[in-house]
Amino acid sequence: MSSAALTLDQDVWKPKFNPWLIAVVVALAAFMEVLDTSIANVALPYMAGNLGASNDQSTWVLTSYLVSNAIILPISGWFANTFGRKRFFMTCLGIFTVSSLLCGFAPSLGFLLLFRVLQGAGGGGLQPMAQAILADTFPPHQRGLAFALYGITAITAPTIGPTLGGWITFNYSWRWIFFINIPVGIMTWFLVRRVVEDPPYLARVRSAGVKLDYIGIALLALGVGALQILLDKGQEDDWFGSHFITTLIIVATVCLISLVIWEWFHKAPIIDVHMFRSFNFASASLMLFVLGILLFSSLVLMPQFLQTLVGYTSQLAGFALSTGGLVLLFETPLVGQLTTKIQARYLIAFGWLALSVAMYYSTQRIDLQISFNAATMLRITQVIGLGFLFTPITLVAYIGIAPEKNNAVAGIANFMRNIGSSVGTSLVTTLIARRAQLHQARLVEYARPDNPNFQNSANGLAEHLAHSGIGAHEAYARAVATIYQGVQAQATTLAYIDIFMVLCVVSGIMFFLAFLLKANDPGGGRVLAE
């Protein structure tokens, strides 16, 4: 059947149940999965102690989930077209729920890693299928509103994950961060079974038959698996200083390049790389990748800065960030409304501009004397731009794409954002370490014994310490150590400023790219002639 006929059929078809009921159900499943990507972070030391593993070994609890999750994401569209989207969605939800139960009962680290792989595989299909269901359930002029609901889950869940995980682990047990998925998963599974249905065009896509692309699946699993592991372990193992990481870089590069070439010429690809010929889809994918970097970079930067350098507890740092989450909660539906009145590219341009300004503002406000109110306001400025990006960019990705490719669009779009989040986390940890070393080397030049300012500071501090009853020699040694600690703190602070400046420049580049996107009809979702 032609693409025009499929589009006409999709315009006529309407779900039996209220679209907003369907939206809430699928968004709940997506929220549960996104939450699980970050909720286990703070519980790793407790898992290690309880299961008799080292802290380094416990980090594989996160890596194993991310690897299997990343492999499933880009091919979720193929699974949906092959087995039916509702059936695939329910299968993923069932696997995620059962594996969550198994993770909670895991008797050893080995079993926990195995169950986390299963959990990640099940969770990998939830985000893209939820997004694809929303794209088909709502007419084009209401998609922005529906994607706003989905955006709330994708943006706020990672924000509250660490705080919720820390509270559960501290008050109960790390096993309960998995057990809480059980009632939510069971309830959502029955709701999906009741209210979600596949549109007619999916039945015809399935009846056309789909061949299994074994080589494509193998290249994808090896390439994405290697990429995810090297991003997670790269800084820890010193990147090219490690033979293991170097090997992973080679494997990921060769496999992913080979995958693109193979899928381009394959008659029944598991990933439709030809969609990247659409400038809007390619640009939206790039922007979602960068958005993933910006979102998770800021989520890592602010709490880490407040806890390691300013001395905040994890709870206090969480409170400082929570106001930003509330702003997003109210801002995202507003942006969804704006997509029905304003072209998506203008909303996207404003979002990138606001984010670029916020990141530059961060370089001016970050210091070791920052107050709680200043940190809270800084986080609010950082999230204002984020709220104007996720929904419009997701909307743009579907413009000009035939409805039968909605599943593939959702899979690739979520894959790009998730890989961007991994790159962002890796980028932050690497740049902080490297730039801090560079700034420390420069600052130490001013802390030489022949520098009169250094000598005056050291002698003055030593004299102050000596008044407390410490011997002169020990007082001077403590004074020098205190000054060195200050140098380290200042060097690390300068590293944070460098990272915010990099994010500012990247956001500025995306601002100009937004104007190259094709104009759309806010009321109908179509591409306008220019």
C-alpha positions as CSV (number, residue, x, y, z in Angstrom):
1,M,0.0,0.0,0.0
2,S,1.3,3.5,-0.8
3,S,2.4,6.0,1.7
4,A,-0.4,8.3,0.7
5,A,-3.0,5.6,1.4
6,L,-1.4,4.9,4.8
7,T,-1.5,8.5,5.7
8,L,-5.2,8.8,4.7
9,D,-6.0,5.7,6.7
10,Q,-4.2,7.1,9.7
11,D,-6.1,10.4,9.5
12,V,-9.4,8.5,9.6
13,W,-8.5,6.0,12.4
14,K,-9.2,7.0,16.0
15,P,-8.6,5.0,19.1
16,K,-11.6,3.6,21.0
17,F,-10.6,5.1,24.3
18,N,-9.9,8.7,25.3
19,P,-6.5,9.7,23.9
20,W,-5.5,11.3,27.1
21,L,-6.2,8.2,29.1
22,I,-3.9,6.3,26.7
23,A,-1.3,9.0,27.1
24,V,-1.3,8.8,30.9
25,V,-1.0,5.0,30.8
26,V,2.0,4.8,28.4
27,A,3.7,7.8,30.0
28,L,3.5,6.0,33.3
29,A,5.3,3.0,31.8
30,A,8.0,5.3,30.3
31,F,8.4,7.2,33.6
32,M,9.0,4.0,35.5
33,E,11.7,2.9,33.0
34,V,13.5,6.3,32.8
35,L,13.4,6.5,36.6
36,D,15.2,3.2,36.8
37,T,18.1,4.5,34.8
38,S,19.2,6.8,37.6
39,I,17.5,5.5,40.8
40,A,20.2,2.9,41.5
41,N,23.2,5.3,41.3
42,V,23.3,6.2,45.0
43,A,22.6,2.6,46.1
44,L,25.8,1.1,44.6
45,P,27.8,1.2,47.9
46,Y,25.0,-0.5,49.7
47,M,24.7,-3.2,47.0
48,A,28.5,-3.8,47.1
49,G,28.5,-4.2,50.8
50,N,25.5,-6.5,50.9
51,L,26.6,-8.7,48.0
52,G,30.3,-8.9,49.0
53,A,31.5,-7.0,45.9
54,S,33.9,-4.1,45.5
55,N,32.7,-0.6,44.5
56,D,34.3,-0.9,41.1
57,Q,32.4,-4.2,40.5
58,S,29.1,-2.7,41.7
59,T,29.2,0.0,38.9
60,W,28.5,-2.8,36.4
61,V,25.0,-2.8,37.9
62,L,24.5,0.5,36.0
63,T,26.6,-0.4,32.9
64,S,24.8,-3.8,32.3
65,Y,21.4,-2.1,32.3
66,L,22.6,0.7,30.0
67,V,24.2,-1.6,27.5
68,S,21.2,-3.9,27.0
69,N,18.9,-0.9,27.0
70,A,20.9,0.9,24.3
71,I,20.9,-2.2,22.1
72,I,17.1,-2.6,22.1
73,L,16.3,1.1,21.6
74,P,17.2,1.6,17.9
75,I,15.6,-1.7,16.8
76,S,12.4,-1.4,18.9
77,G,10.7,-0.1,15.7
78,W,11.6,-3.3,13.9
79,F,10.2,-5.4,16.8
80,A,7.0,-3.4,16.8
81,N,6.5,-3.8,13.1
82,T,7.3,-7.5,13.3
83,F,5.3,-8.6,16.3
84,G,2.8,-5.8,16.7
85,R,3.4,-2.7,18.7
86,K,0.9,-3.4,21.6
87,R,2.2,-7.0,21.9
88,F,5.8,-5.8,21.9
89,F,5.0,-3.0,24.4
90,M,3.3,-5.5,26.8
91,T,6.1,-8.0,26.4
92,C,8.7,-5.3,27.3
93,L,6.6,-4.2,30.3
94,G,6.2,-7.8,31.5
95,I,10.0,-8.5,31.2
96,F,10.8,-5.2,33.0
97,T,8.4,-6.0,35.8
98,V,9.5,-9.6,36.3
99,S,13.2,-8.8,36.1
100,S,12.7,-6.0,38.7
101,L,11.4,-8.6,41.1
102,L,14.3,-10.9,40.3
103,C,16.8,-8.0,40.9
104,G,15.2,-7.4,44.3
105,F,15.8,-11.0,45.3
106,A,19.3,-11.4,43.7
107,P,21.5,-13.4,46.0
108,S,24.8,-12.3,44.4
109,L,26.3,-9.7,42.1
110,G,26.4,-12.1,39.2
111,F,22.7,-12.8,39.4
112,L,22.0,-9.1,39.9
113,L,23.9,-8.2,36.7
114,L,22.1,-11.0,34.7
115,F,18.7,-9.7,35.9
116,R,19.7,-6.1,35.2
117,V,20.5,-7.1,31.6
118,L,17.0,-8.5,31.3
119,Q,15.6,-5.4,32.9
120,G,17.4,-3.1,30.5
121,A,16.3,-5.2,27.5
122,G,12.6,-4.9,28.7
123,G,13.0,-1.3,29.5
124,G,14.6,-0.5,26.1
125,G,11.2,-0.9,24.3
126,L,9.1,1.2,26.7
127,Q,10.3,4.7,25.9
128,P,10.1,4.5,22.1
129,M,6.9,2.6,22.0
130,A,5.2,5.0,24.4
131,Q,6.3,7.9,22.1
132,A,5.1,6.1,19.0
133,I,1.8,5.3,20.5
134,L,1.3,9.0,21.3
135,A,2.2,9.9,17.8
136,D,-0.5,7.6,16.4
137,T,-3.1,8.3,19.0
138,F,-3.2,12.0,18.6
139,P,-3.7,14.0,15.4
140,P,-0.7,16.1,14.2
141,H,-2.1,19.3,15.7
142,Q,-2.3,17.8,19.2
143,R,1.0,15.9,19.1
144,G,2.9,18.7,20.8
145,L,0.5,18.5,23.8
146,A,0.9,14.7,24.0
147,F,4.7,14.9,23.6
148,A,4.7,17.4,26.5
149,L,3.3,14.8,28.8
150,Y,5.9,12.4,27.6
151,G,8.6,15.1,28.0
152,I,7.7,15.4,31.7
153,T,8.5,11.8,32.2
154,A,11.8,11.9,30.2
155,I,13.1,15.1,31.9
156,T,11.8,14.9,35.5
157,A,12.4,11.2,36.1
158,P,16.2,11.4,36.0
159,T,16.0,14.4,38.3
160,I,14.1,12.7,41.1
161,G,15.7,9.3,40.6
162,P,18.9,9.8,42.7
163,T,16.9,11.6,45.5
164,L,14.2,8.9,45.6
165,G,16.8,6.1,45.4
166,G,18.8,7.6,48.3
167,W,15.7,8.0,50.5
168,I,14.5,4.4,49.9
169,T,18.0,2.9,50.4
170,F,18.6,4.8,53.6
171,N,15.2,4.1,55.2
172,Y,14.6,0.6,53.9
173,S,16.9,-1.4,51.7
174,W,18.5,-1.1,48.2
175,R,16.2,-4.0,47.1
176,W,13.2,-1.8,47.4
177,I,14.3,0.4,44.6
178,F,13.5,-2.6,42.4
179,F,10.4,-3.8,44.3
180,I,8.6,-0.5,43.9
181,N,8.4,-1.3,40.1
182,I,6.2,-4.4,40.8
183,P,2.8,-2.8,41.6
184,V,3.3,-0.1,39.1
185,G,4.3,-2.5,36.4
186,I,1.4,-4.9,37.0
187,M,-1.2,-2.1,37.0
188,T,0.2,-0.6,33.9
189,W,0.3,-3.9,32.1
190,F,-3.4,-4.5,32.6
191,L,-4.2,-0.9,31.6
192,V,-2.2,-1.2,28.4
193,R,-3.9,-4.5,27.6
194,R,-7.3,-2.7,28.1
195,V,-6.9,0.7,26.4
196,V,-4.0,0.5,23.9
197,E,-4.6,-0.7,20.4
198,D,-2.6,-0.9,17.1
199,P,-3.7,1.4,14.2
200,P,-4.7,-0.4,11.0
201,Y,-1.6,0.4,9.1
202,L,0.5,-1.7,11.5
203,A,-1.5,-4.8,10.6
204,R,-0.6,-4.3,7.0
205,V,3.0,-3.7,7.7
206,R,3.1,-7.0,9.7
207,S,1.3,-8.9,6.9
208,A,4.0,-7.8,4.4
209,G,6.4,-10.0,6.3
210,V,9.8,-9.0,7.8
211,K,13.0,-10.9,7.3
212,L,15.5,-11.2,10.2
213,D,18.7,-9.3,9.6
214,Y,21.2,-11.4,11.6
215,I,24.3,-9.4,10.5
216,G,22.6,-6.1,11.4
217,I,21.6,-7.3,14.8
218,A,25.2,-8.6,15.5
219,L,26.8,-5.4,14.3
220,L,24.4,-3.3,16.4
221,A,24.9,-5.4,19.6
222,L,28.7,-5.4,19.4
223,G,28.9,-1.7,18.3
224,V,26.5,-0.2,20.7
225,G,27.5,-2.5,23.6
226,A,31.2,-1.5,23.2
227,L,30.3,2.2,22.9
228,Q,28.2,2.1,26.0
229,I,30.8,0.3,28.1
230,L,33.7,2.6,26.9
231,L,31.6,5.7,27.7
232,D,30.9,4.4,31.2
233,K,34.3,3.1,32.0
234,G,36.6,5.3,29.9
235,Q,37.6,8.0,32.4
236,E,37.9,5.4,35.2
237,D,40.4,3.4,33.1
238,D,42.2,6.4,31.6
239,W,40.8,6.1,28.1
240,F,43.6,5.3,25.6
241,G,45.9,4.4,28.5
242,S,43.9,1.2,28.8
243,H,44.1,-1.6,26.3
244,F,40.6,-2.6,27.2
245,I,39.1,0.8,26.4
246,T,41.2,1.1,23.2
247,T,39.9,-2.2,22.0
248,L,36.3,-1.1,22.7
249,I,36.9,2.1,20.8
250,I,38.1,0.1,17.8
251,V,35.3,-2.4,18.0
252,A,32.6,0.3,18.4
253,T,34.0,2.4,15.5
254,V,34.3,-0.6,13.1
255,C,30.9,-2.1,14.0
256,L,28.9,1.0,13.9
257,I,30.3,2.2,10.6
258,S,29.8,-1.3,9.1
259,L,26.2,-1.2,10.5
260,V,25.3,2.0,8.7
261,I,26.8,0.7,5.4
262,W,25.1,-2.7,5.8
263,E,21.7,-1.2,6.7
264,W,21.9,1.3,3.9
265,F,22.0,-1.4,1.2
266,H,20.0,-4.2,3.0
267,K,16.5,-4.7,1.7
268,A,14.9,-5.4,5.1
269,P,17.1,-3.4,7.6
270,I,16.4,-3.5,11.3
271,I,17.3,0.2,11.4
272,D,16.0,2.4,8.6
273,V,19.0,4.6,8.1
274,H,17.5,6.1,5.0
275,M,15.3,8.3,7.3
276,F,18.4,10.4,7.9
277,R,18.1,11.7,4.3
278,S,15.3,13.8,5.8
279,F,17.0,17.0,7.0
280,N,14.4,17.6,9.7
281,F,14.8,14.1,11.1
282,A,18.6,14.1,10.9
283,S,18.7,17.6,12.6
284,A,16.2,16.5,15.3
285,S,18.3,13.4,16.0
286,L,21.4,15.5,16.4
287,M,19.6,18.0,18.7
288,L,18.2,15.2,20.8
289,F,21.7,13.8,21.1
290,V,23.0,17.2,22.2
291,L,20.0,17.7,24.5
292,G,20.9,14.4,26.2
293,I,24.4,15.7,26.7
294,L,23.2,19.0,28.2
295,L,20.5,17.5,30.3
296,F,22.7,14.9,32.0
297,S,25.7,17.1,32.2
298,S,23.8,19.7,34.2
299,L,22.3,16.9,36.3
300,V,25.8,15.7,37.1
301,L,27.5,19.0,37.4
302,M,25.4,20.9,39.9
303,P,24.9,18.2,42.7
304,Q,28.5,17.1,42.3
305,F,29.8,20.7,42.7
306,L,27.6,21.4,45.7
307,Q,28.5,18.2,47.5
308,T,32.2,17.9,46.8
309,L,33.3,21.6,46.9
310,V,30.6,23.6,48.8
311,G,29.9,20.9,51.4
312,Y,26.2,20.2,50.9
313,T,24.7,16.9,51.9
314,S,23.1,14.9,49.2
315,Q,19.7,15.8,50.6
316,L,20.4,19.5,50.6
317,A,21.8,19.4,47.1
318,G,18.7,17.5,46.0
319,F,16.5,20.3,47.5
320,A,18.5,22.9,45.6
321,L,17.8,21.1,42.3
322,S,14.2,20.2,43.0
323,T,12.9,23.7,42.3
324,G,14.2,23.3,38.8
325,G,12.3,20.1,38.4
326,L,9.1,21.9,39.5
327,V,9.7,24.6,36.9
328,L,9.9,21.9,34.2
329,L,6.8,20.3,35.5
330,F,4.8,23.5,34.9
331,E,6.7,24.7,31.8
332,T,6.5,21.6,29.7
333,P,2.7,21.5,29.3
334,L,2.9,25.3,28.5
335,V,5.3,24.6,25.7
336,G,3.0,21.8,24.4
337,Q,0.3,24.4,24.1
338,L,2.7,26.8,22.3
339,T,3.4,24.1,19.6
340,T,-0.2,24.5,18.4
341,K,0.4,28.3,17.8
342,I,4.1,28.8,17.0
343,Q,6.3,27.0,14.6
344,A,8.4,24.4,16.3
345,R,11.7,25.8,14.9
346,Y,11.2,29.1,16.7
347,L,10.5,27.4,20.0
348,I,13.6,25.3,19.5
349,A,15.7,28.3,18.7
350,F,14.4,30.1,21.9
351,G,15.2,27.0,23.9
352,W,18.8,26.8,22.7
353,L,19.3,30.5,23.1
354,A,18.0,30.4,26.7
355,L,20.1,27.4,27.5
356,S,23.2,29.1,26.0
357,V,22.6,32.2,28.1
358,A,22.0,30.1,31.2
359,M,25.3,28.2,30.7
360,Y,27.2,31.5,30.3
361,Y,25.5,32.9,33.4
362,S,26.6,29.7,35.2
363,T,30.2,30.5,34.4
364,Q,29.8,33.9,36.2
365,R,27.9,32.6,39.2
366,I,29.8,29.4,40.1
367,D,32.1,29.9,43.1
368,L,32.9,28.3,46.4
369,Q,30.8,30.9,48.4
370,I,27.6,30.2,46.5
371,S,24.5,30.3,48.7
372,F,21.6,27.9,48.7
373,N,19.3,30.5,47.2
374,A,21.8,31.4,44.5
375,A,22.3,27.7,43.6
376,T,18.5,27.2,43.4
377,M,18.1,30.2,41.1
378,L,21.0,29.0,39.0
379,R,19.4,25.7,38.5
380,I,16.1,27.3,37.5
381,T,17.8,29.4,34.8
382,Q,19.5,26.2,33.5
383,V,16.2,24.3,33.1
384,I,14.1,27.1,31.4
385,G,15.7,26.3,28.1
386,L,15.4,22.6,28.5
387,G,11.6,22.9,28.8
388,F,11.5,24.6,25.3
389,L,13.5,21.9,23.6
390,F,12.3,18.3,24.2
391,T,8.7,18.6,23.0
392,P,9.3,20.8,19.9
393,I,12.4,18.7,18.8
394,T,10.4,15.5,19.2
395,L,7.6,17.0,17.1
396,V,10.0,18.1,14.4
397,A,11.4,14.5,14.1
398,Y,8.0,13.3,12.8
399,I,7.4,16.1,10.3
400,G,7.5,14.8,6.7
401,I,7.9,11.1,7.9
402,A,5.2,8.6,6.8
403,P,3.1,7.2,9.6
404,E,4.3,3.6,9.1
405,K,7.7,4.8,10.2
406,N,6.5,6.2,13.5
407,N,7.9,3.3,15.5
408,A,11.3,3.6,13.8
409,V,11.4,7.4,14.4
410,A,10.6,6.9,18.2
411,G,13.3,4.2,18.5
412,I,16.1,6.2,16.9
413,A,15.1,9.4,18.6
414,N,15.2,7.9,22.1
415,F,18.4,6.1,21.2
416,M,20.1,9.4,20.3
417,R,19.0,11.1,23.5
418,N,20.1,8.1,25.7
419,I,23.5,7.9,24.0
420,G,23.8,11.7,24.4
421,S,23.2,11.3,28.1
422,S,26.0,8.7,28.4
423,V,28.3,11.0,26.4
424,G,27.3,13.9,28.6
425,T,28.1,12.0,31.8
426,S,31.4,10.7,30.4
427,L,32.3,14.2,29.1
428,V,31.7,15.8,32.5
429,T,33.7,13.4,34.5
430,T,36.6,13.5,32.0
431,L,36.7,17.3,31.6
432,I,36.5,17.9,35.4
433,A,39.5,15.6,36.0
434,R,41.6,16.9,33.1
435,R,40.9,20.6,33.4
436,A,41.3,20.5,37.2
437,Q,44.8,19.1,36.7
438,L,45.6,21.8,34.2
439,H,44.4,24.6,36.4
440,Q,46.0,23.1,39.5
441,A,49.4,23.1,37.7
442,R,49.0,26.8,36.9
443,L,47.8,27.8,40.3
444,V,50.6,25.9,42.1
445,E,53.1,28.2,40.4
446,Y,51.9,31.0,42.7
447,A,52.3,28.8,45.8
448,R,56.1,28.6,45.6
449,P,58.3,29.2,48.7
450,D,59.9,32.2,47.0
451,N,56.6,33.9,46.5
452,P,56.2,36.5,49.3
453,N,52.4,36.4,49.1
454,F,52.4,32.7,49.7
455,Q,54.9,33.0,52.5
456,N,52.8,35.7,54.2
457,S,49.6,33.6,53.9
458,A,51.3,30.5,55.2
459,N,53.0,32.3,58.1
460,G,49.8,34.1,59.1
461,L,47.8,30.9,59.0
462,A,50.5,29.0,60.9
463,E,50.6,31.7,63.6
464,H,46.8,31.4,64.0
465,L,47.1,27.6,64.4
466,A,49.9,28.0,66.8
467,H,47.7,29.9,69.2
468,S,45.5,26.8,69.6
469,G,48.5,24.9,71.1
470,I,50.0,23.3,68.1
471,G,53.7,23.2,67.7
472,A,55.3,25.7,65.3
473,H,56.5,23.1,62.8
474,E,53.2,21.2,62.7
475,A,51.3,24.5,62.5
476,Y,53.2,25.5,59.4
477,A,52.8,22.1,57.8
478,R,49.0,22.3,58.4
479,A,48.9,25.8,57.0
480,V,50.6,24.7,53.8
481,A,48.2,21.7,53.5
482,T,45.2,24.0,54.0
483,I,46.5,26.4,51.3
484,Y,47.0,23.4,49.0
485,Q,43.5,22.2,49.6
486,G,42.3,25.7,48.7
487,V,44.3,25.5,45.5
488,Q,42.7,22.2,44.6
489,A,39.2,23.5,45.3
490,Q,39.9,26.6,43.2
491,A,41.3,24.5,40.3
492,T,38.2,22.2,40.3
493,T,35.9,25.2,40.4
494,L,37.7,26.6,37.3
495,A,37.2,23.2,35.6
496,Y,33.4,23.5,36.3
497,I,33.4,26.9,34.7
498,D,35.2,25.6,31.6
499,I,32.6,22.9,31.2
500,F,29.7,25.4,31.5
501,M,31.5,27.5,28.8
502,V,31.7,24.4,26.5
503,L,28.0,23.8,27.0
504,C,27.3,27.4,26.3
505,V,29.1,27.3,22.9
506,V,27.4,24.0,21.9
507,S,24.0,25.4,22.7
508,G,24.8,28.5,20.6
509,I,25.6,26.3,17.6
510,M,22.3,24.5,18.0
511,F,20.6,27.9,18.1
512,F,21.7,28.7,14.6
513,L,20.9,25.1,13.3
514,A,17.3,25.6,14.5
515,F,16.6,28.2,11.8
516,L,17.5,25.7,9.1
517,L,14.7,23.4,10.1
518,K,11.7,23.3,7.7
519,A,8.7,25.4,8.7
520,N,5.7,23.5,10.0
521,D,2.0,24.3,10.3
522,P,1.4,24.6,14.1
523,G,-2.2,23.7,13.6
524,G,-1.7,20.7,11.5
525,G,1.9,19.4,11.8
526,R,2.5,19.6,8.1
527,V,5.7,21.0,6.4
528,L,5.1,24.4,4.9
529,A,6.5,25.5,1.5
530,E,9.0,28.3,1.9
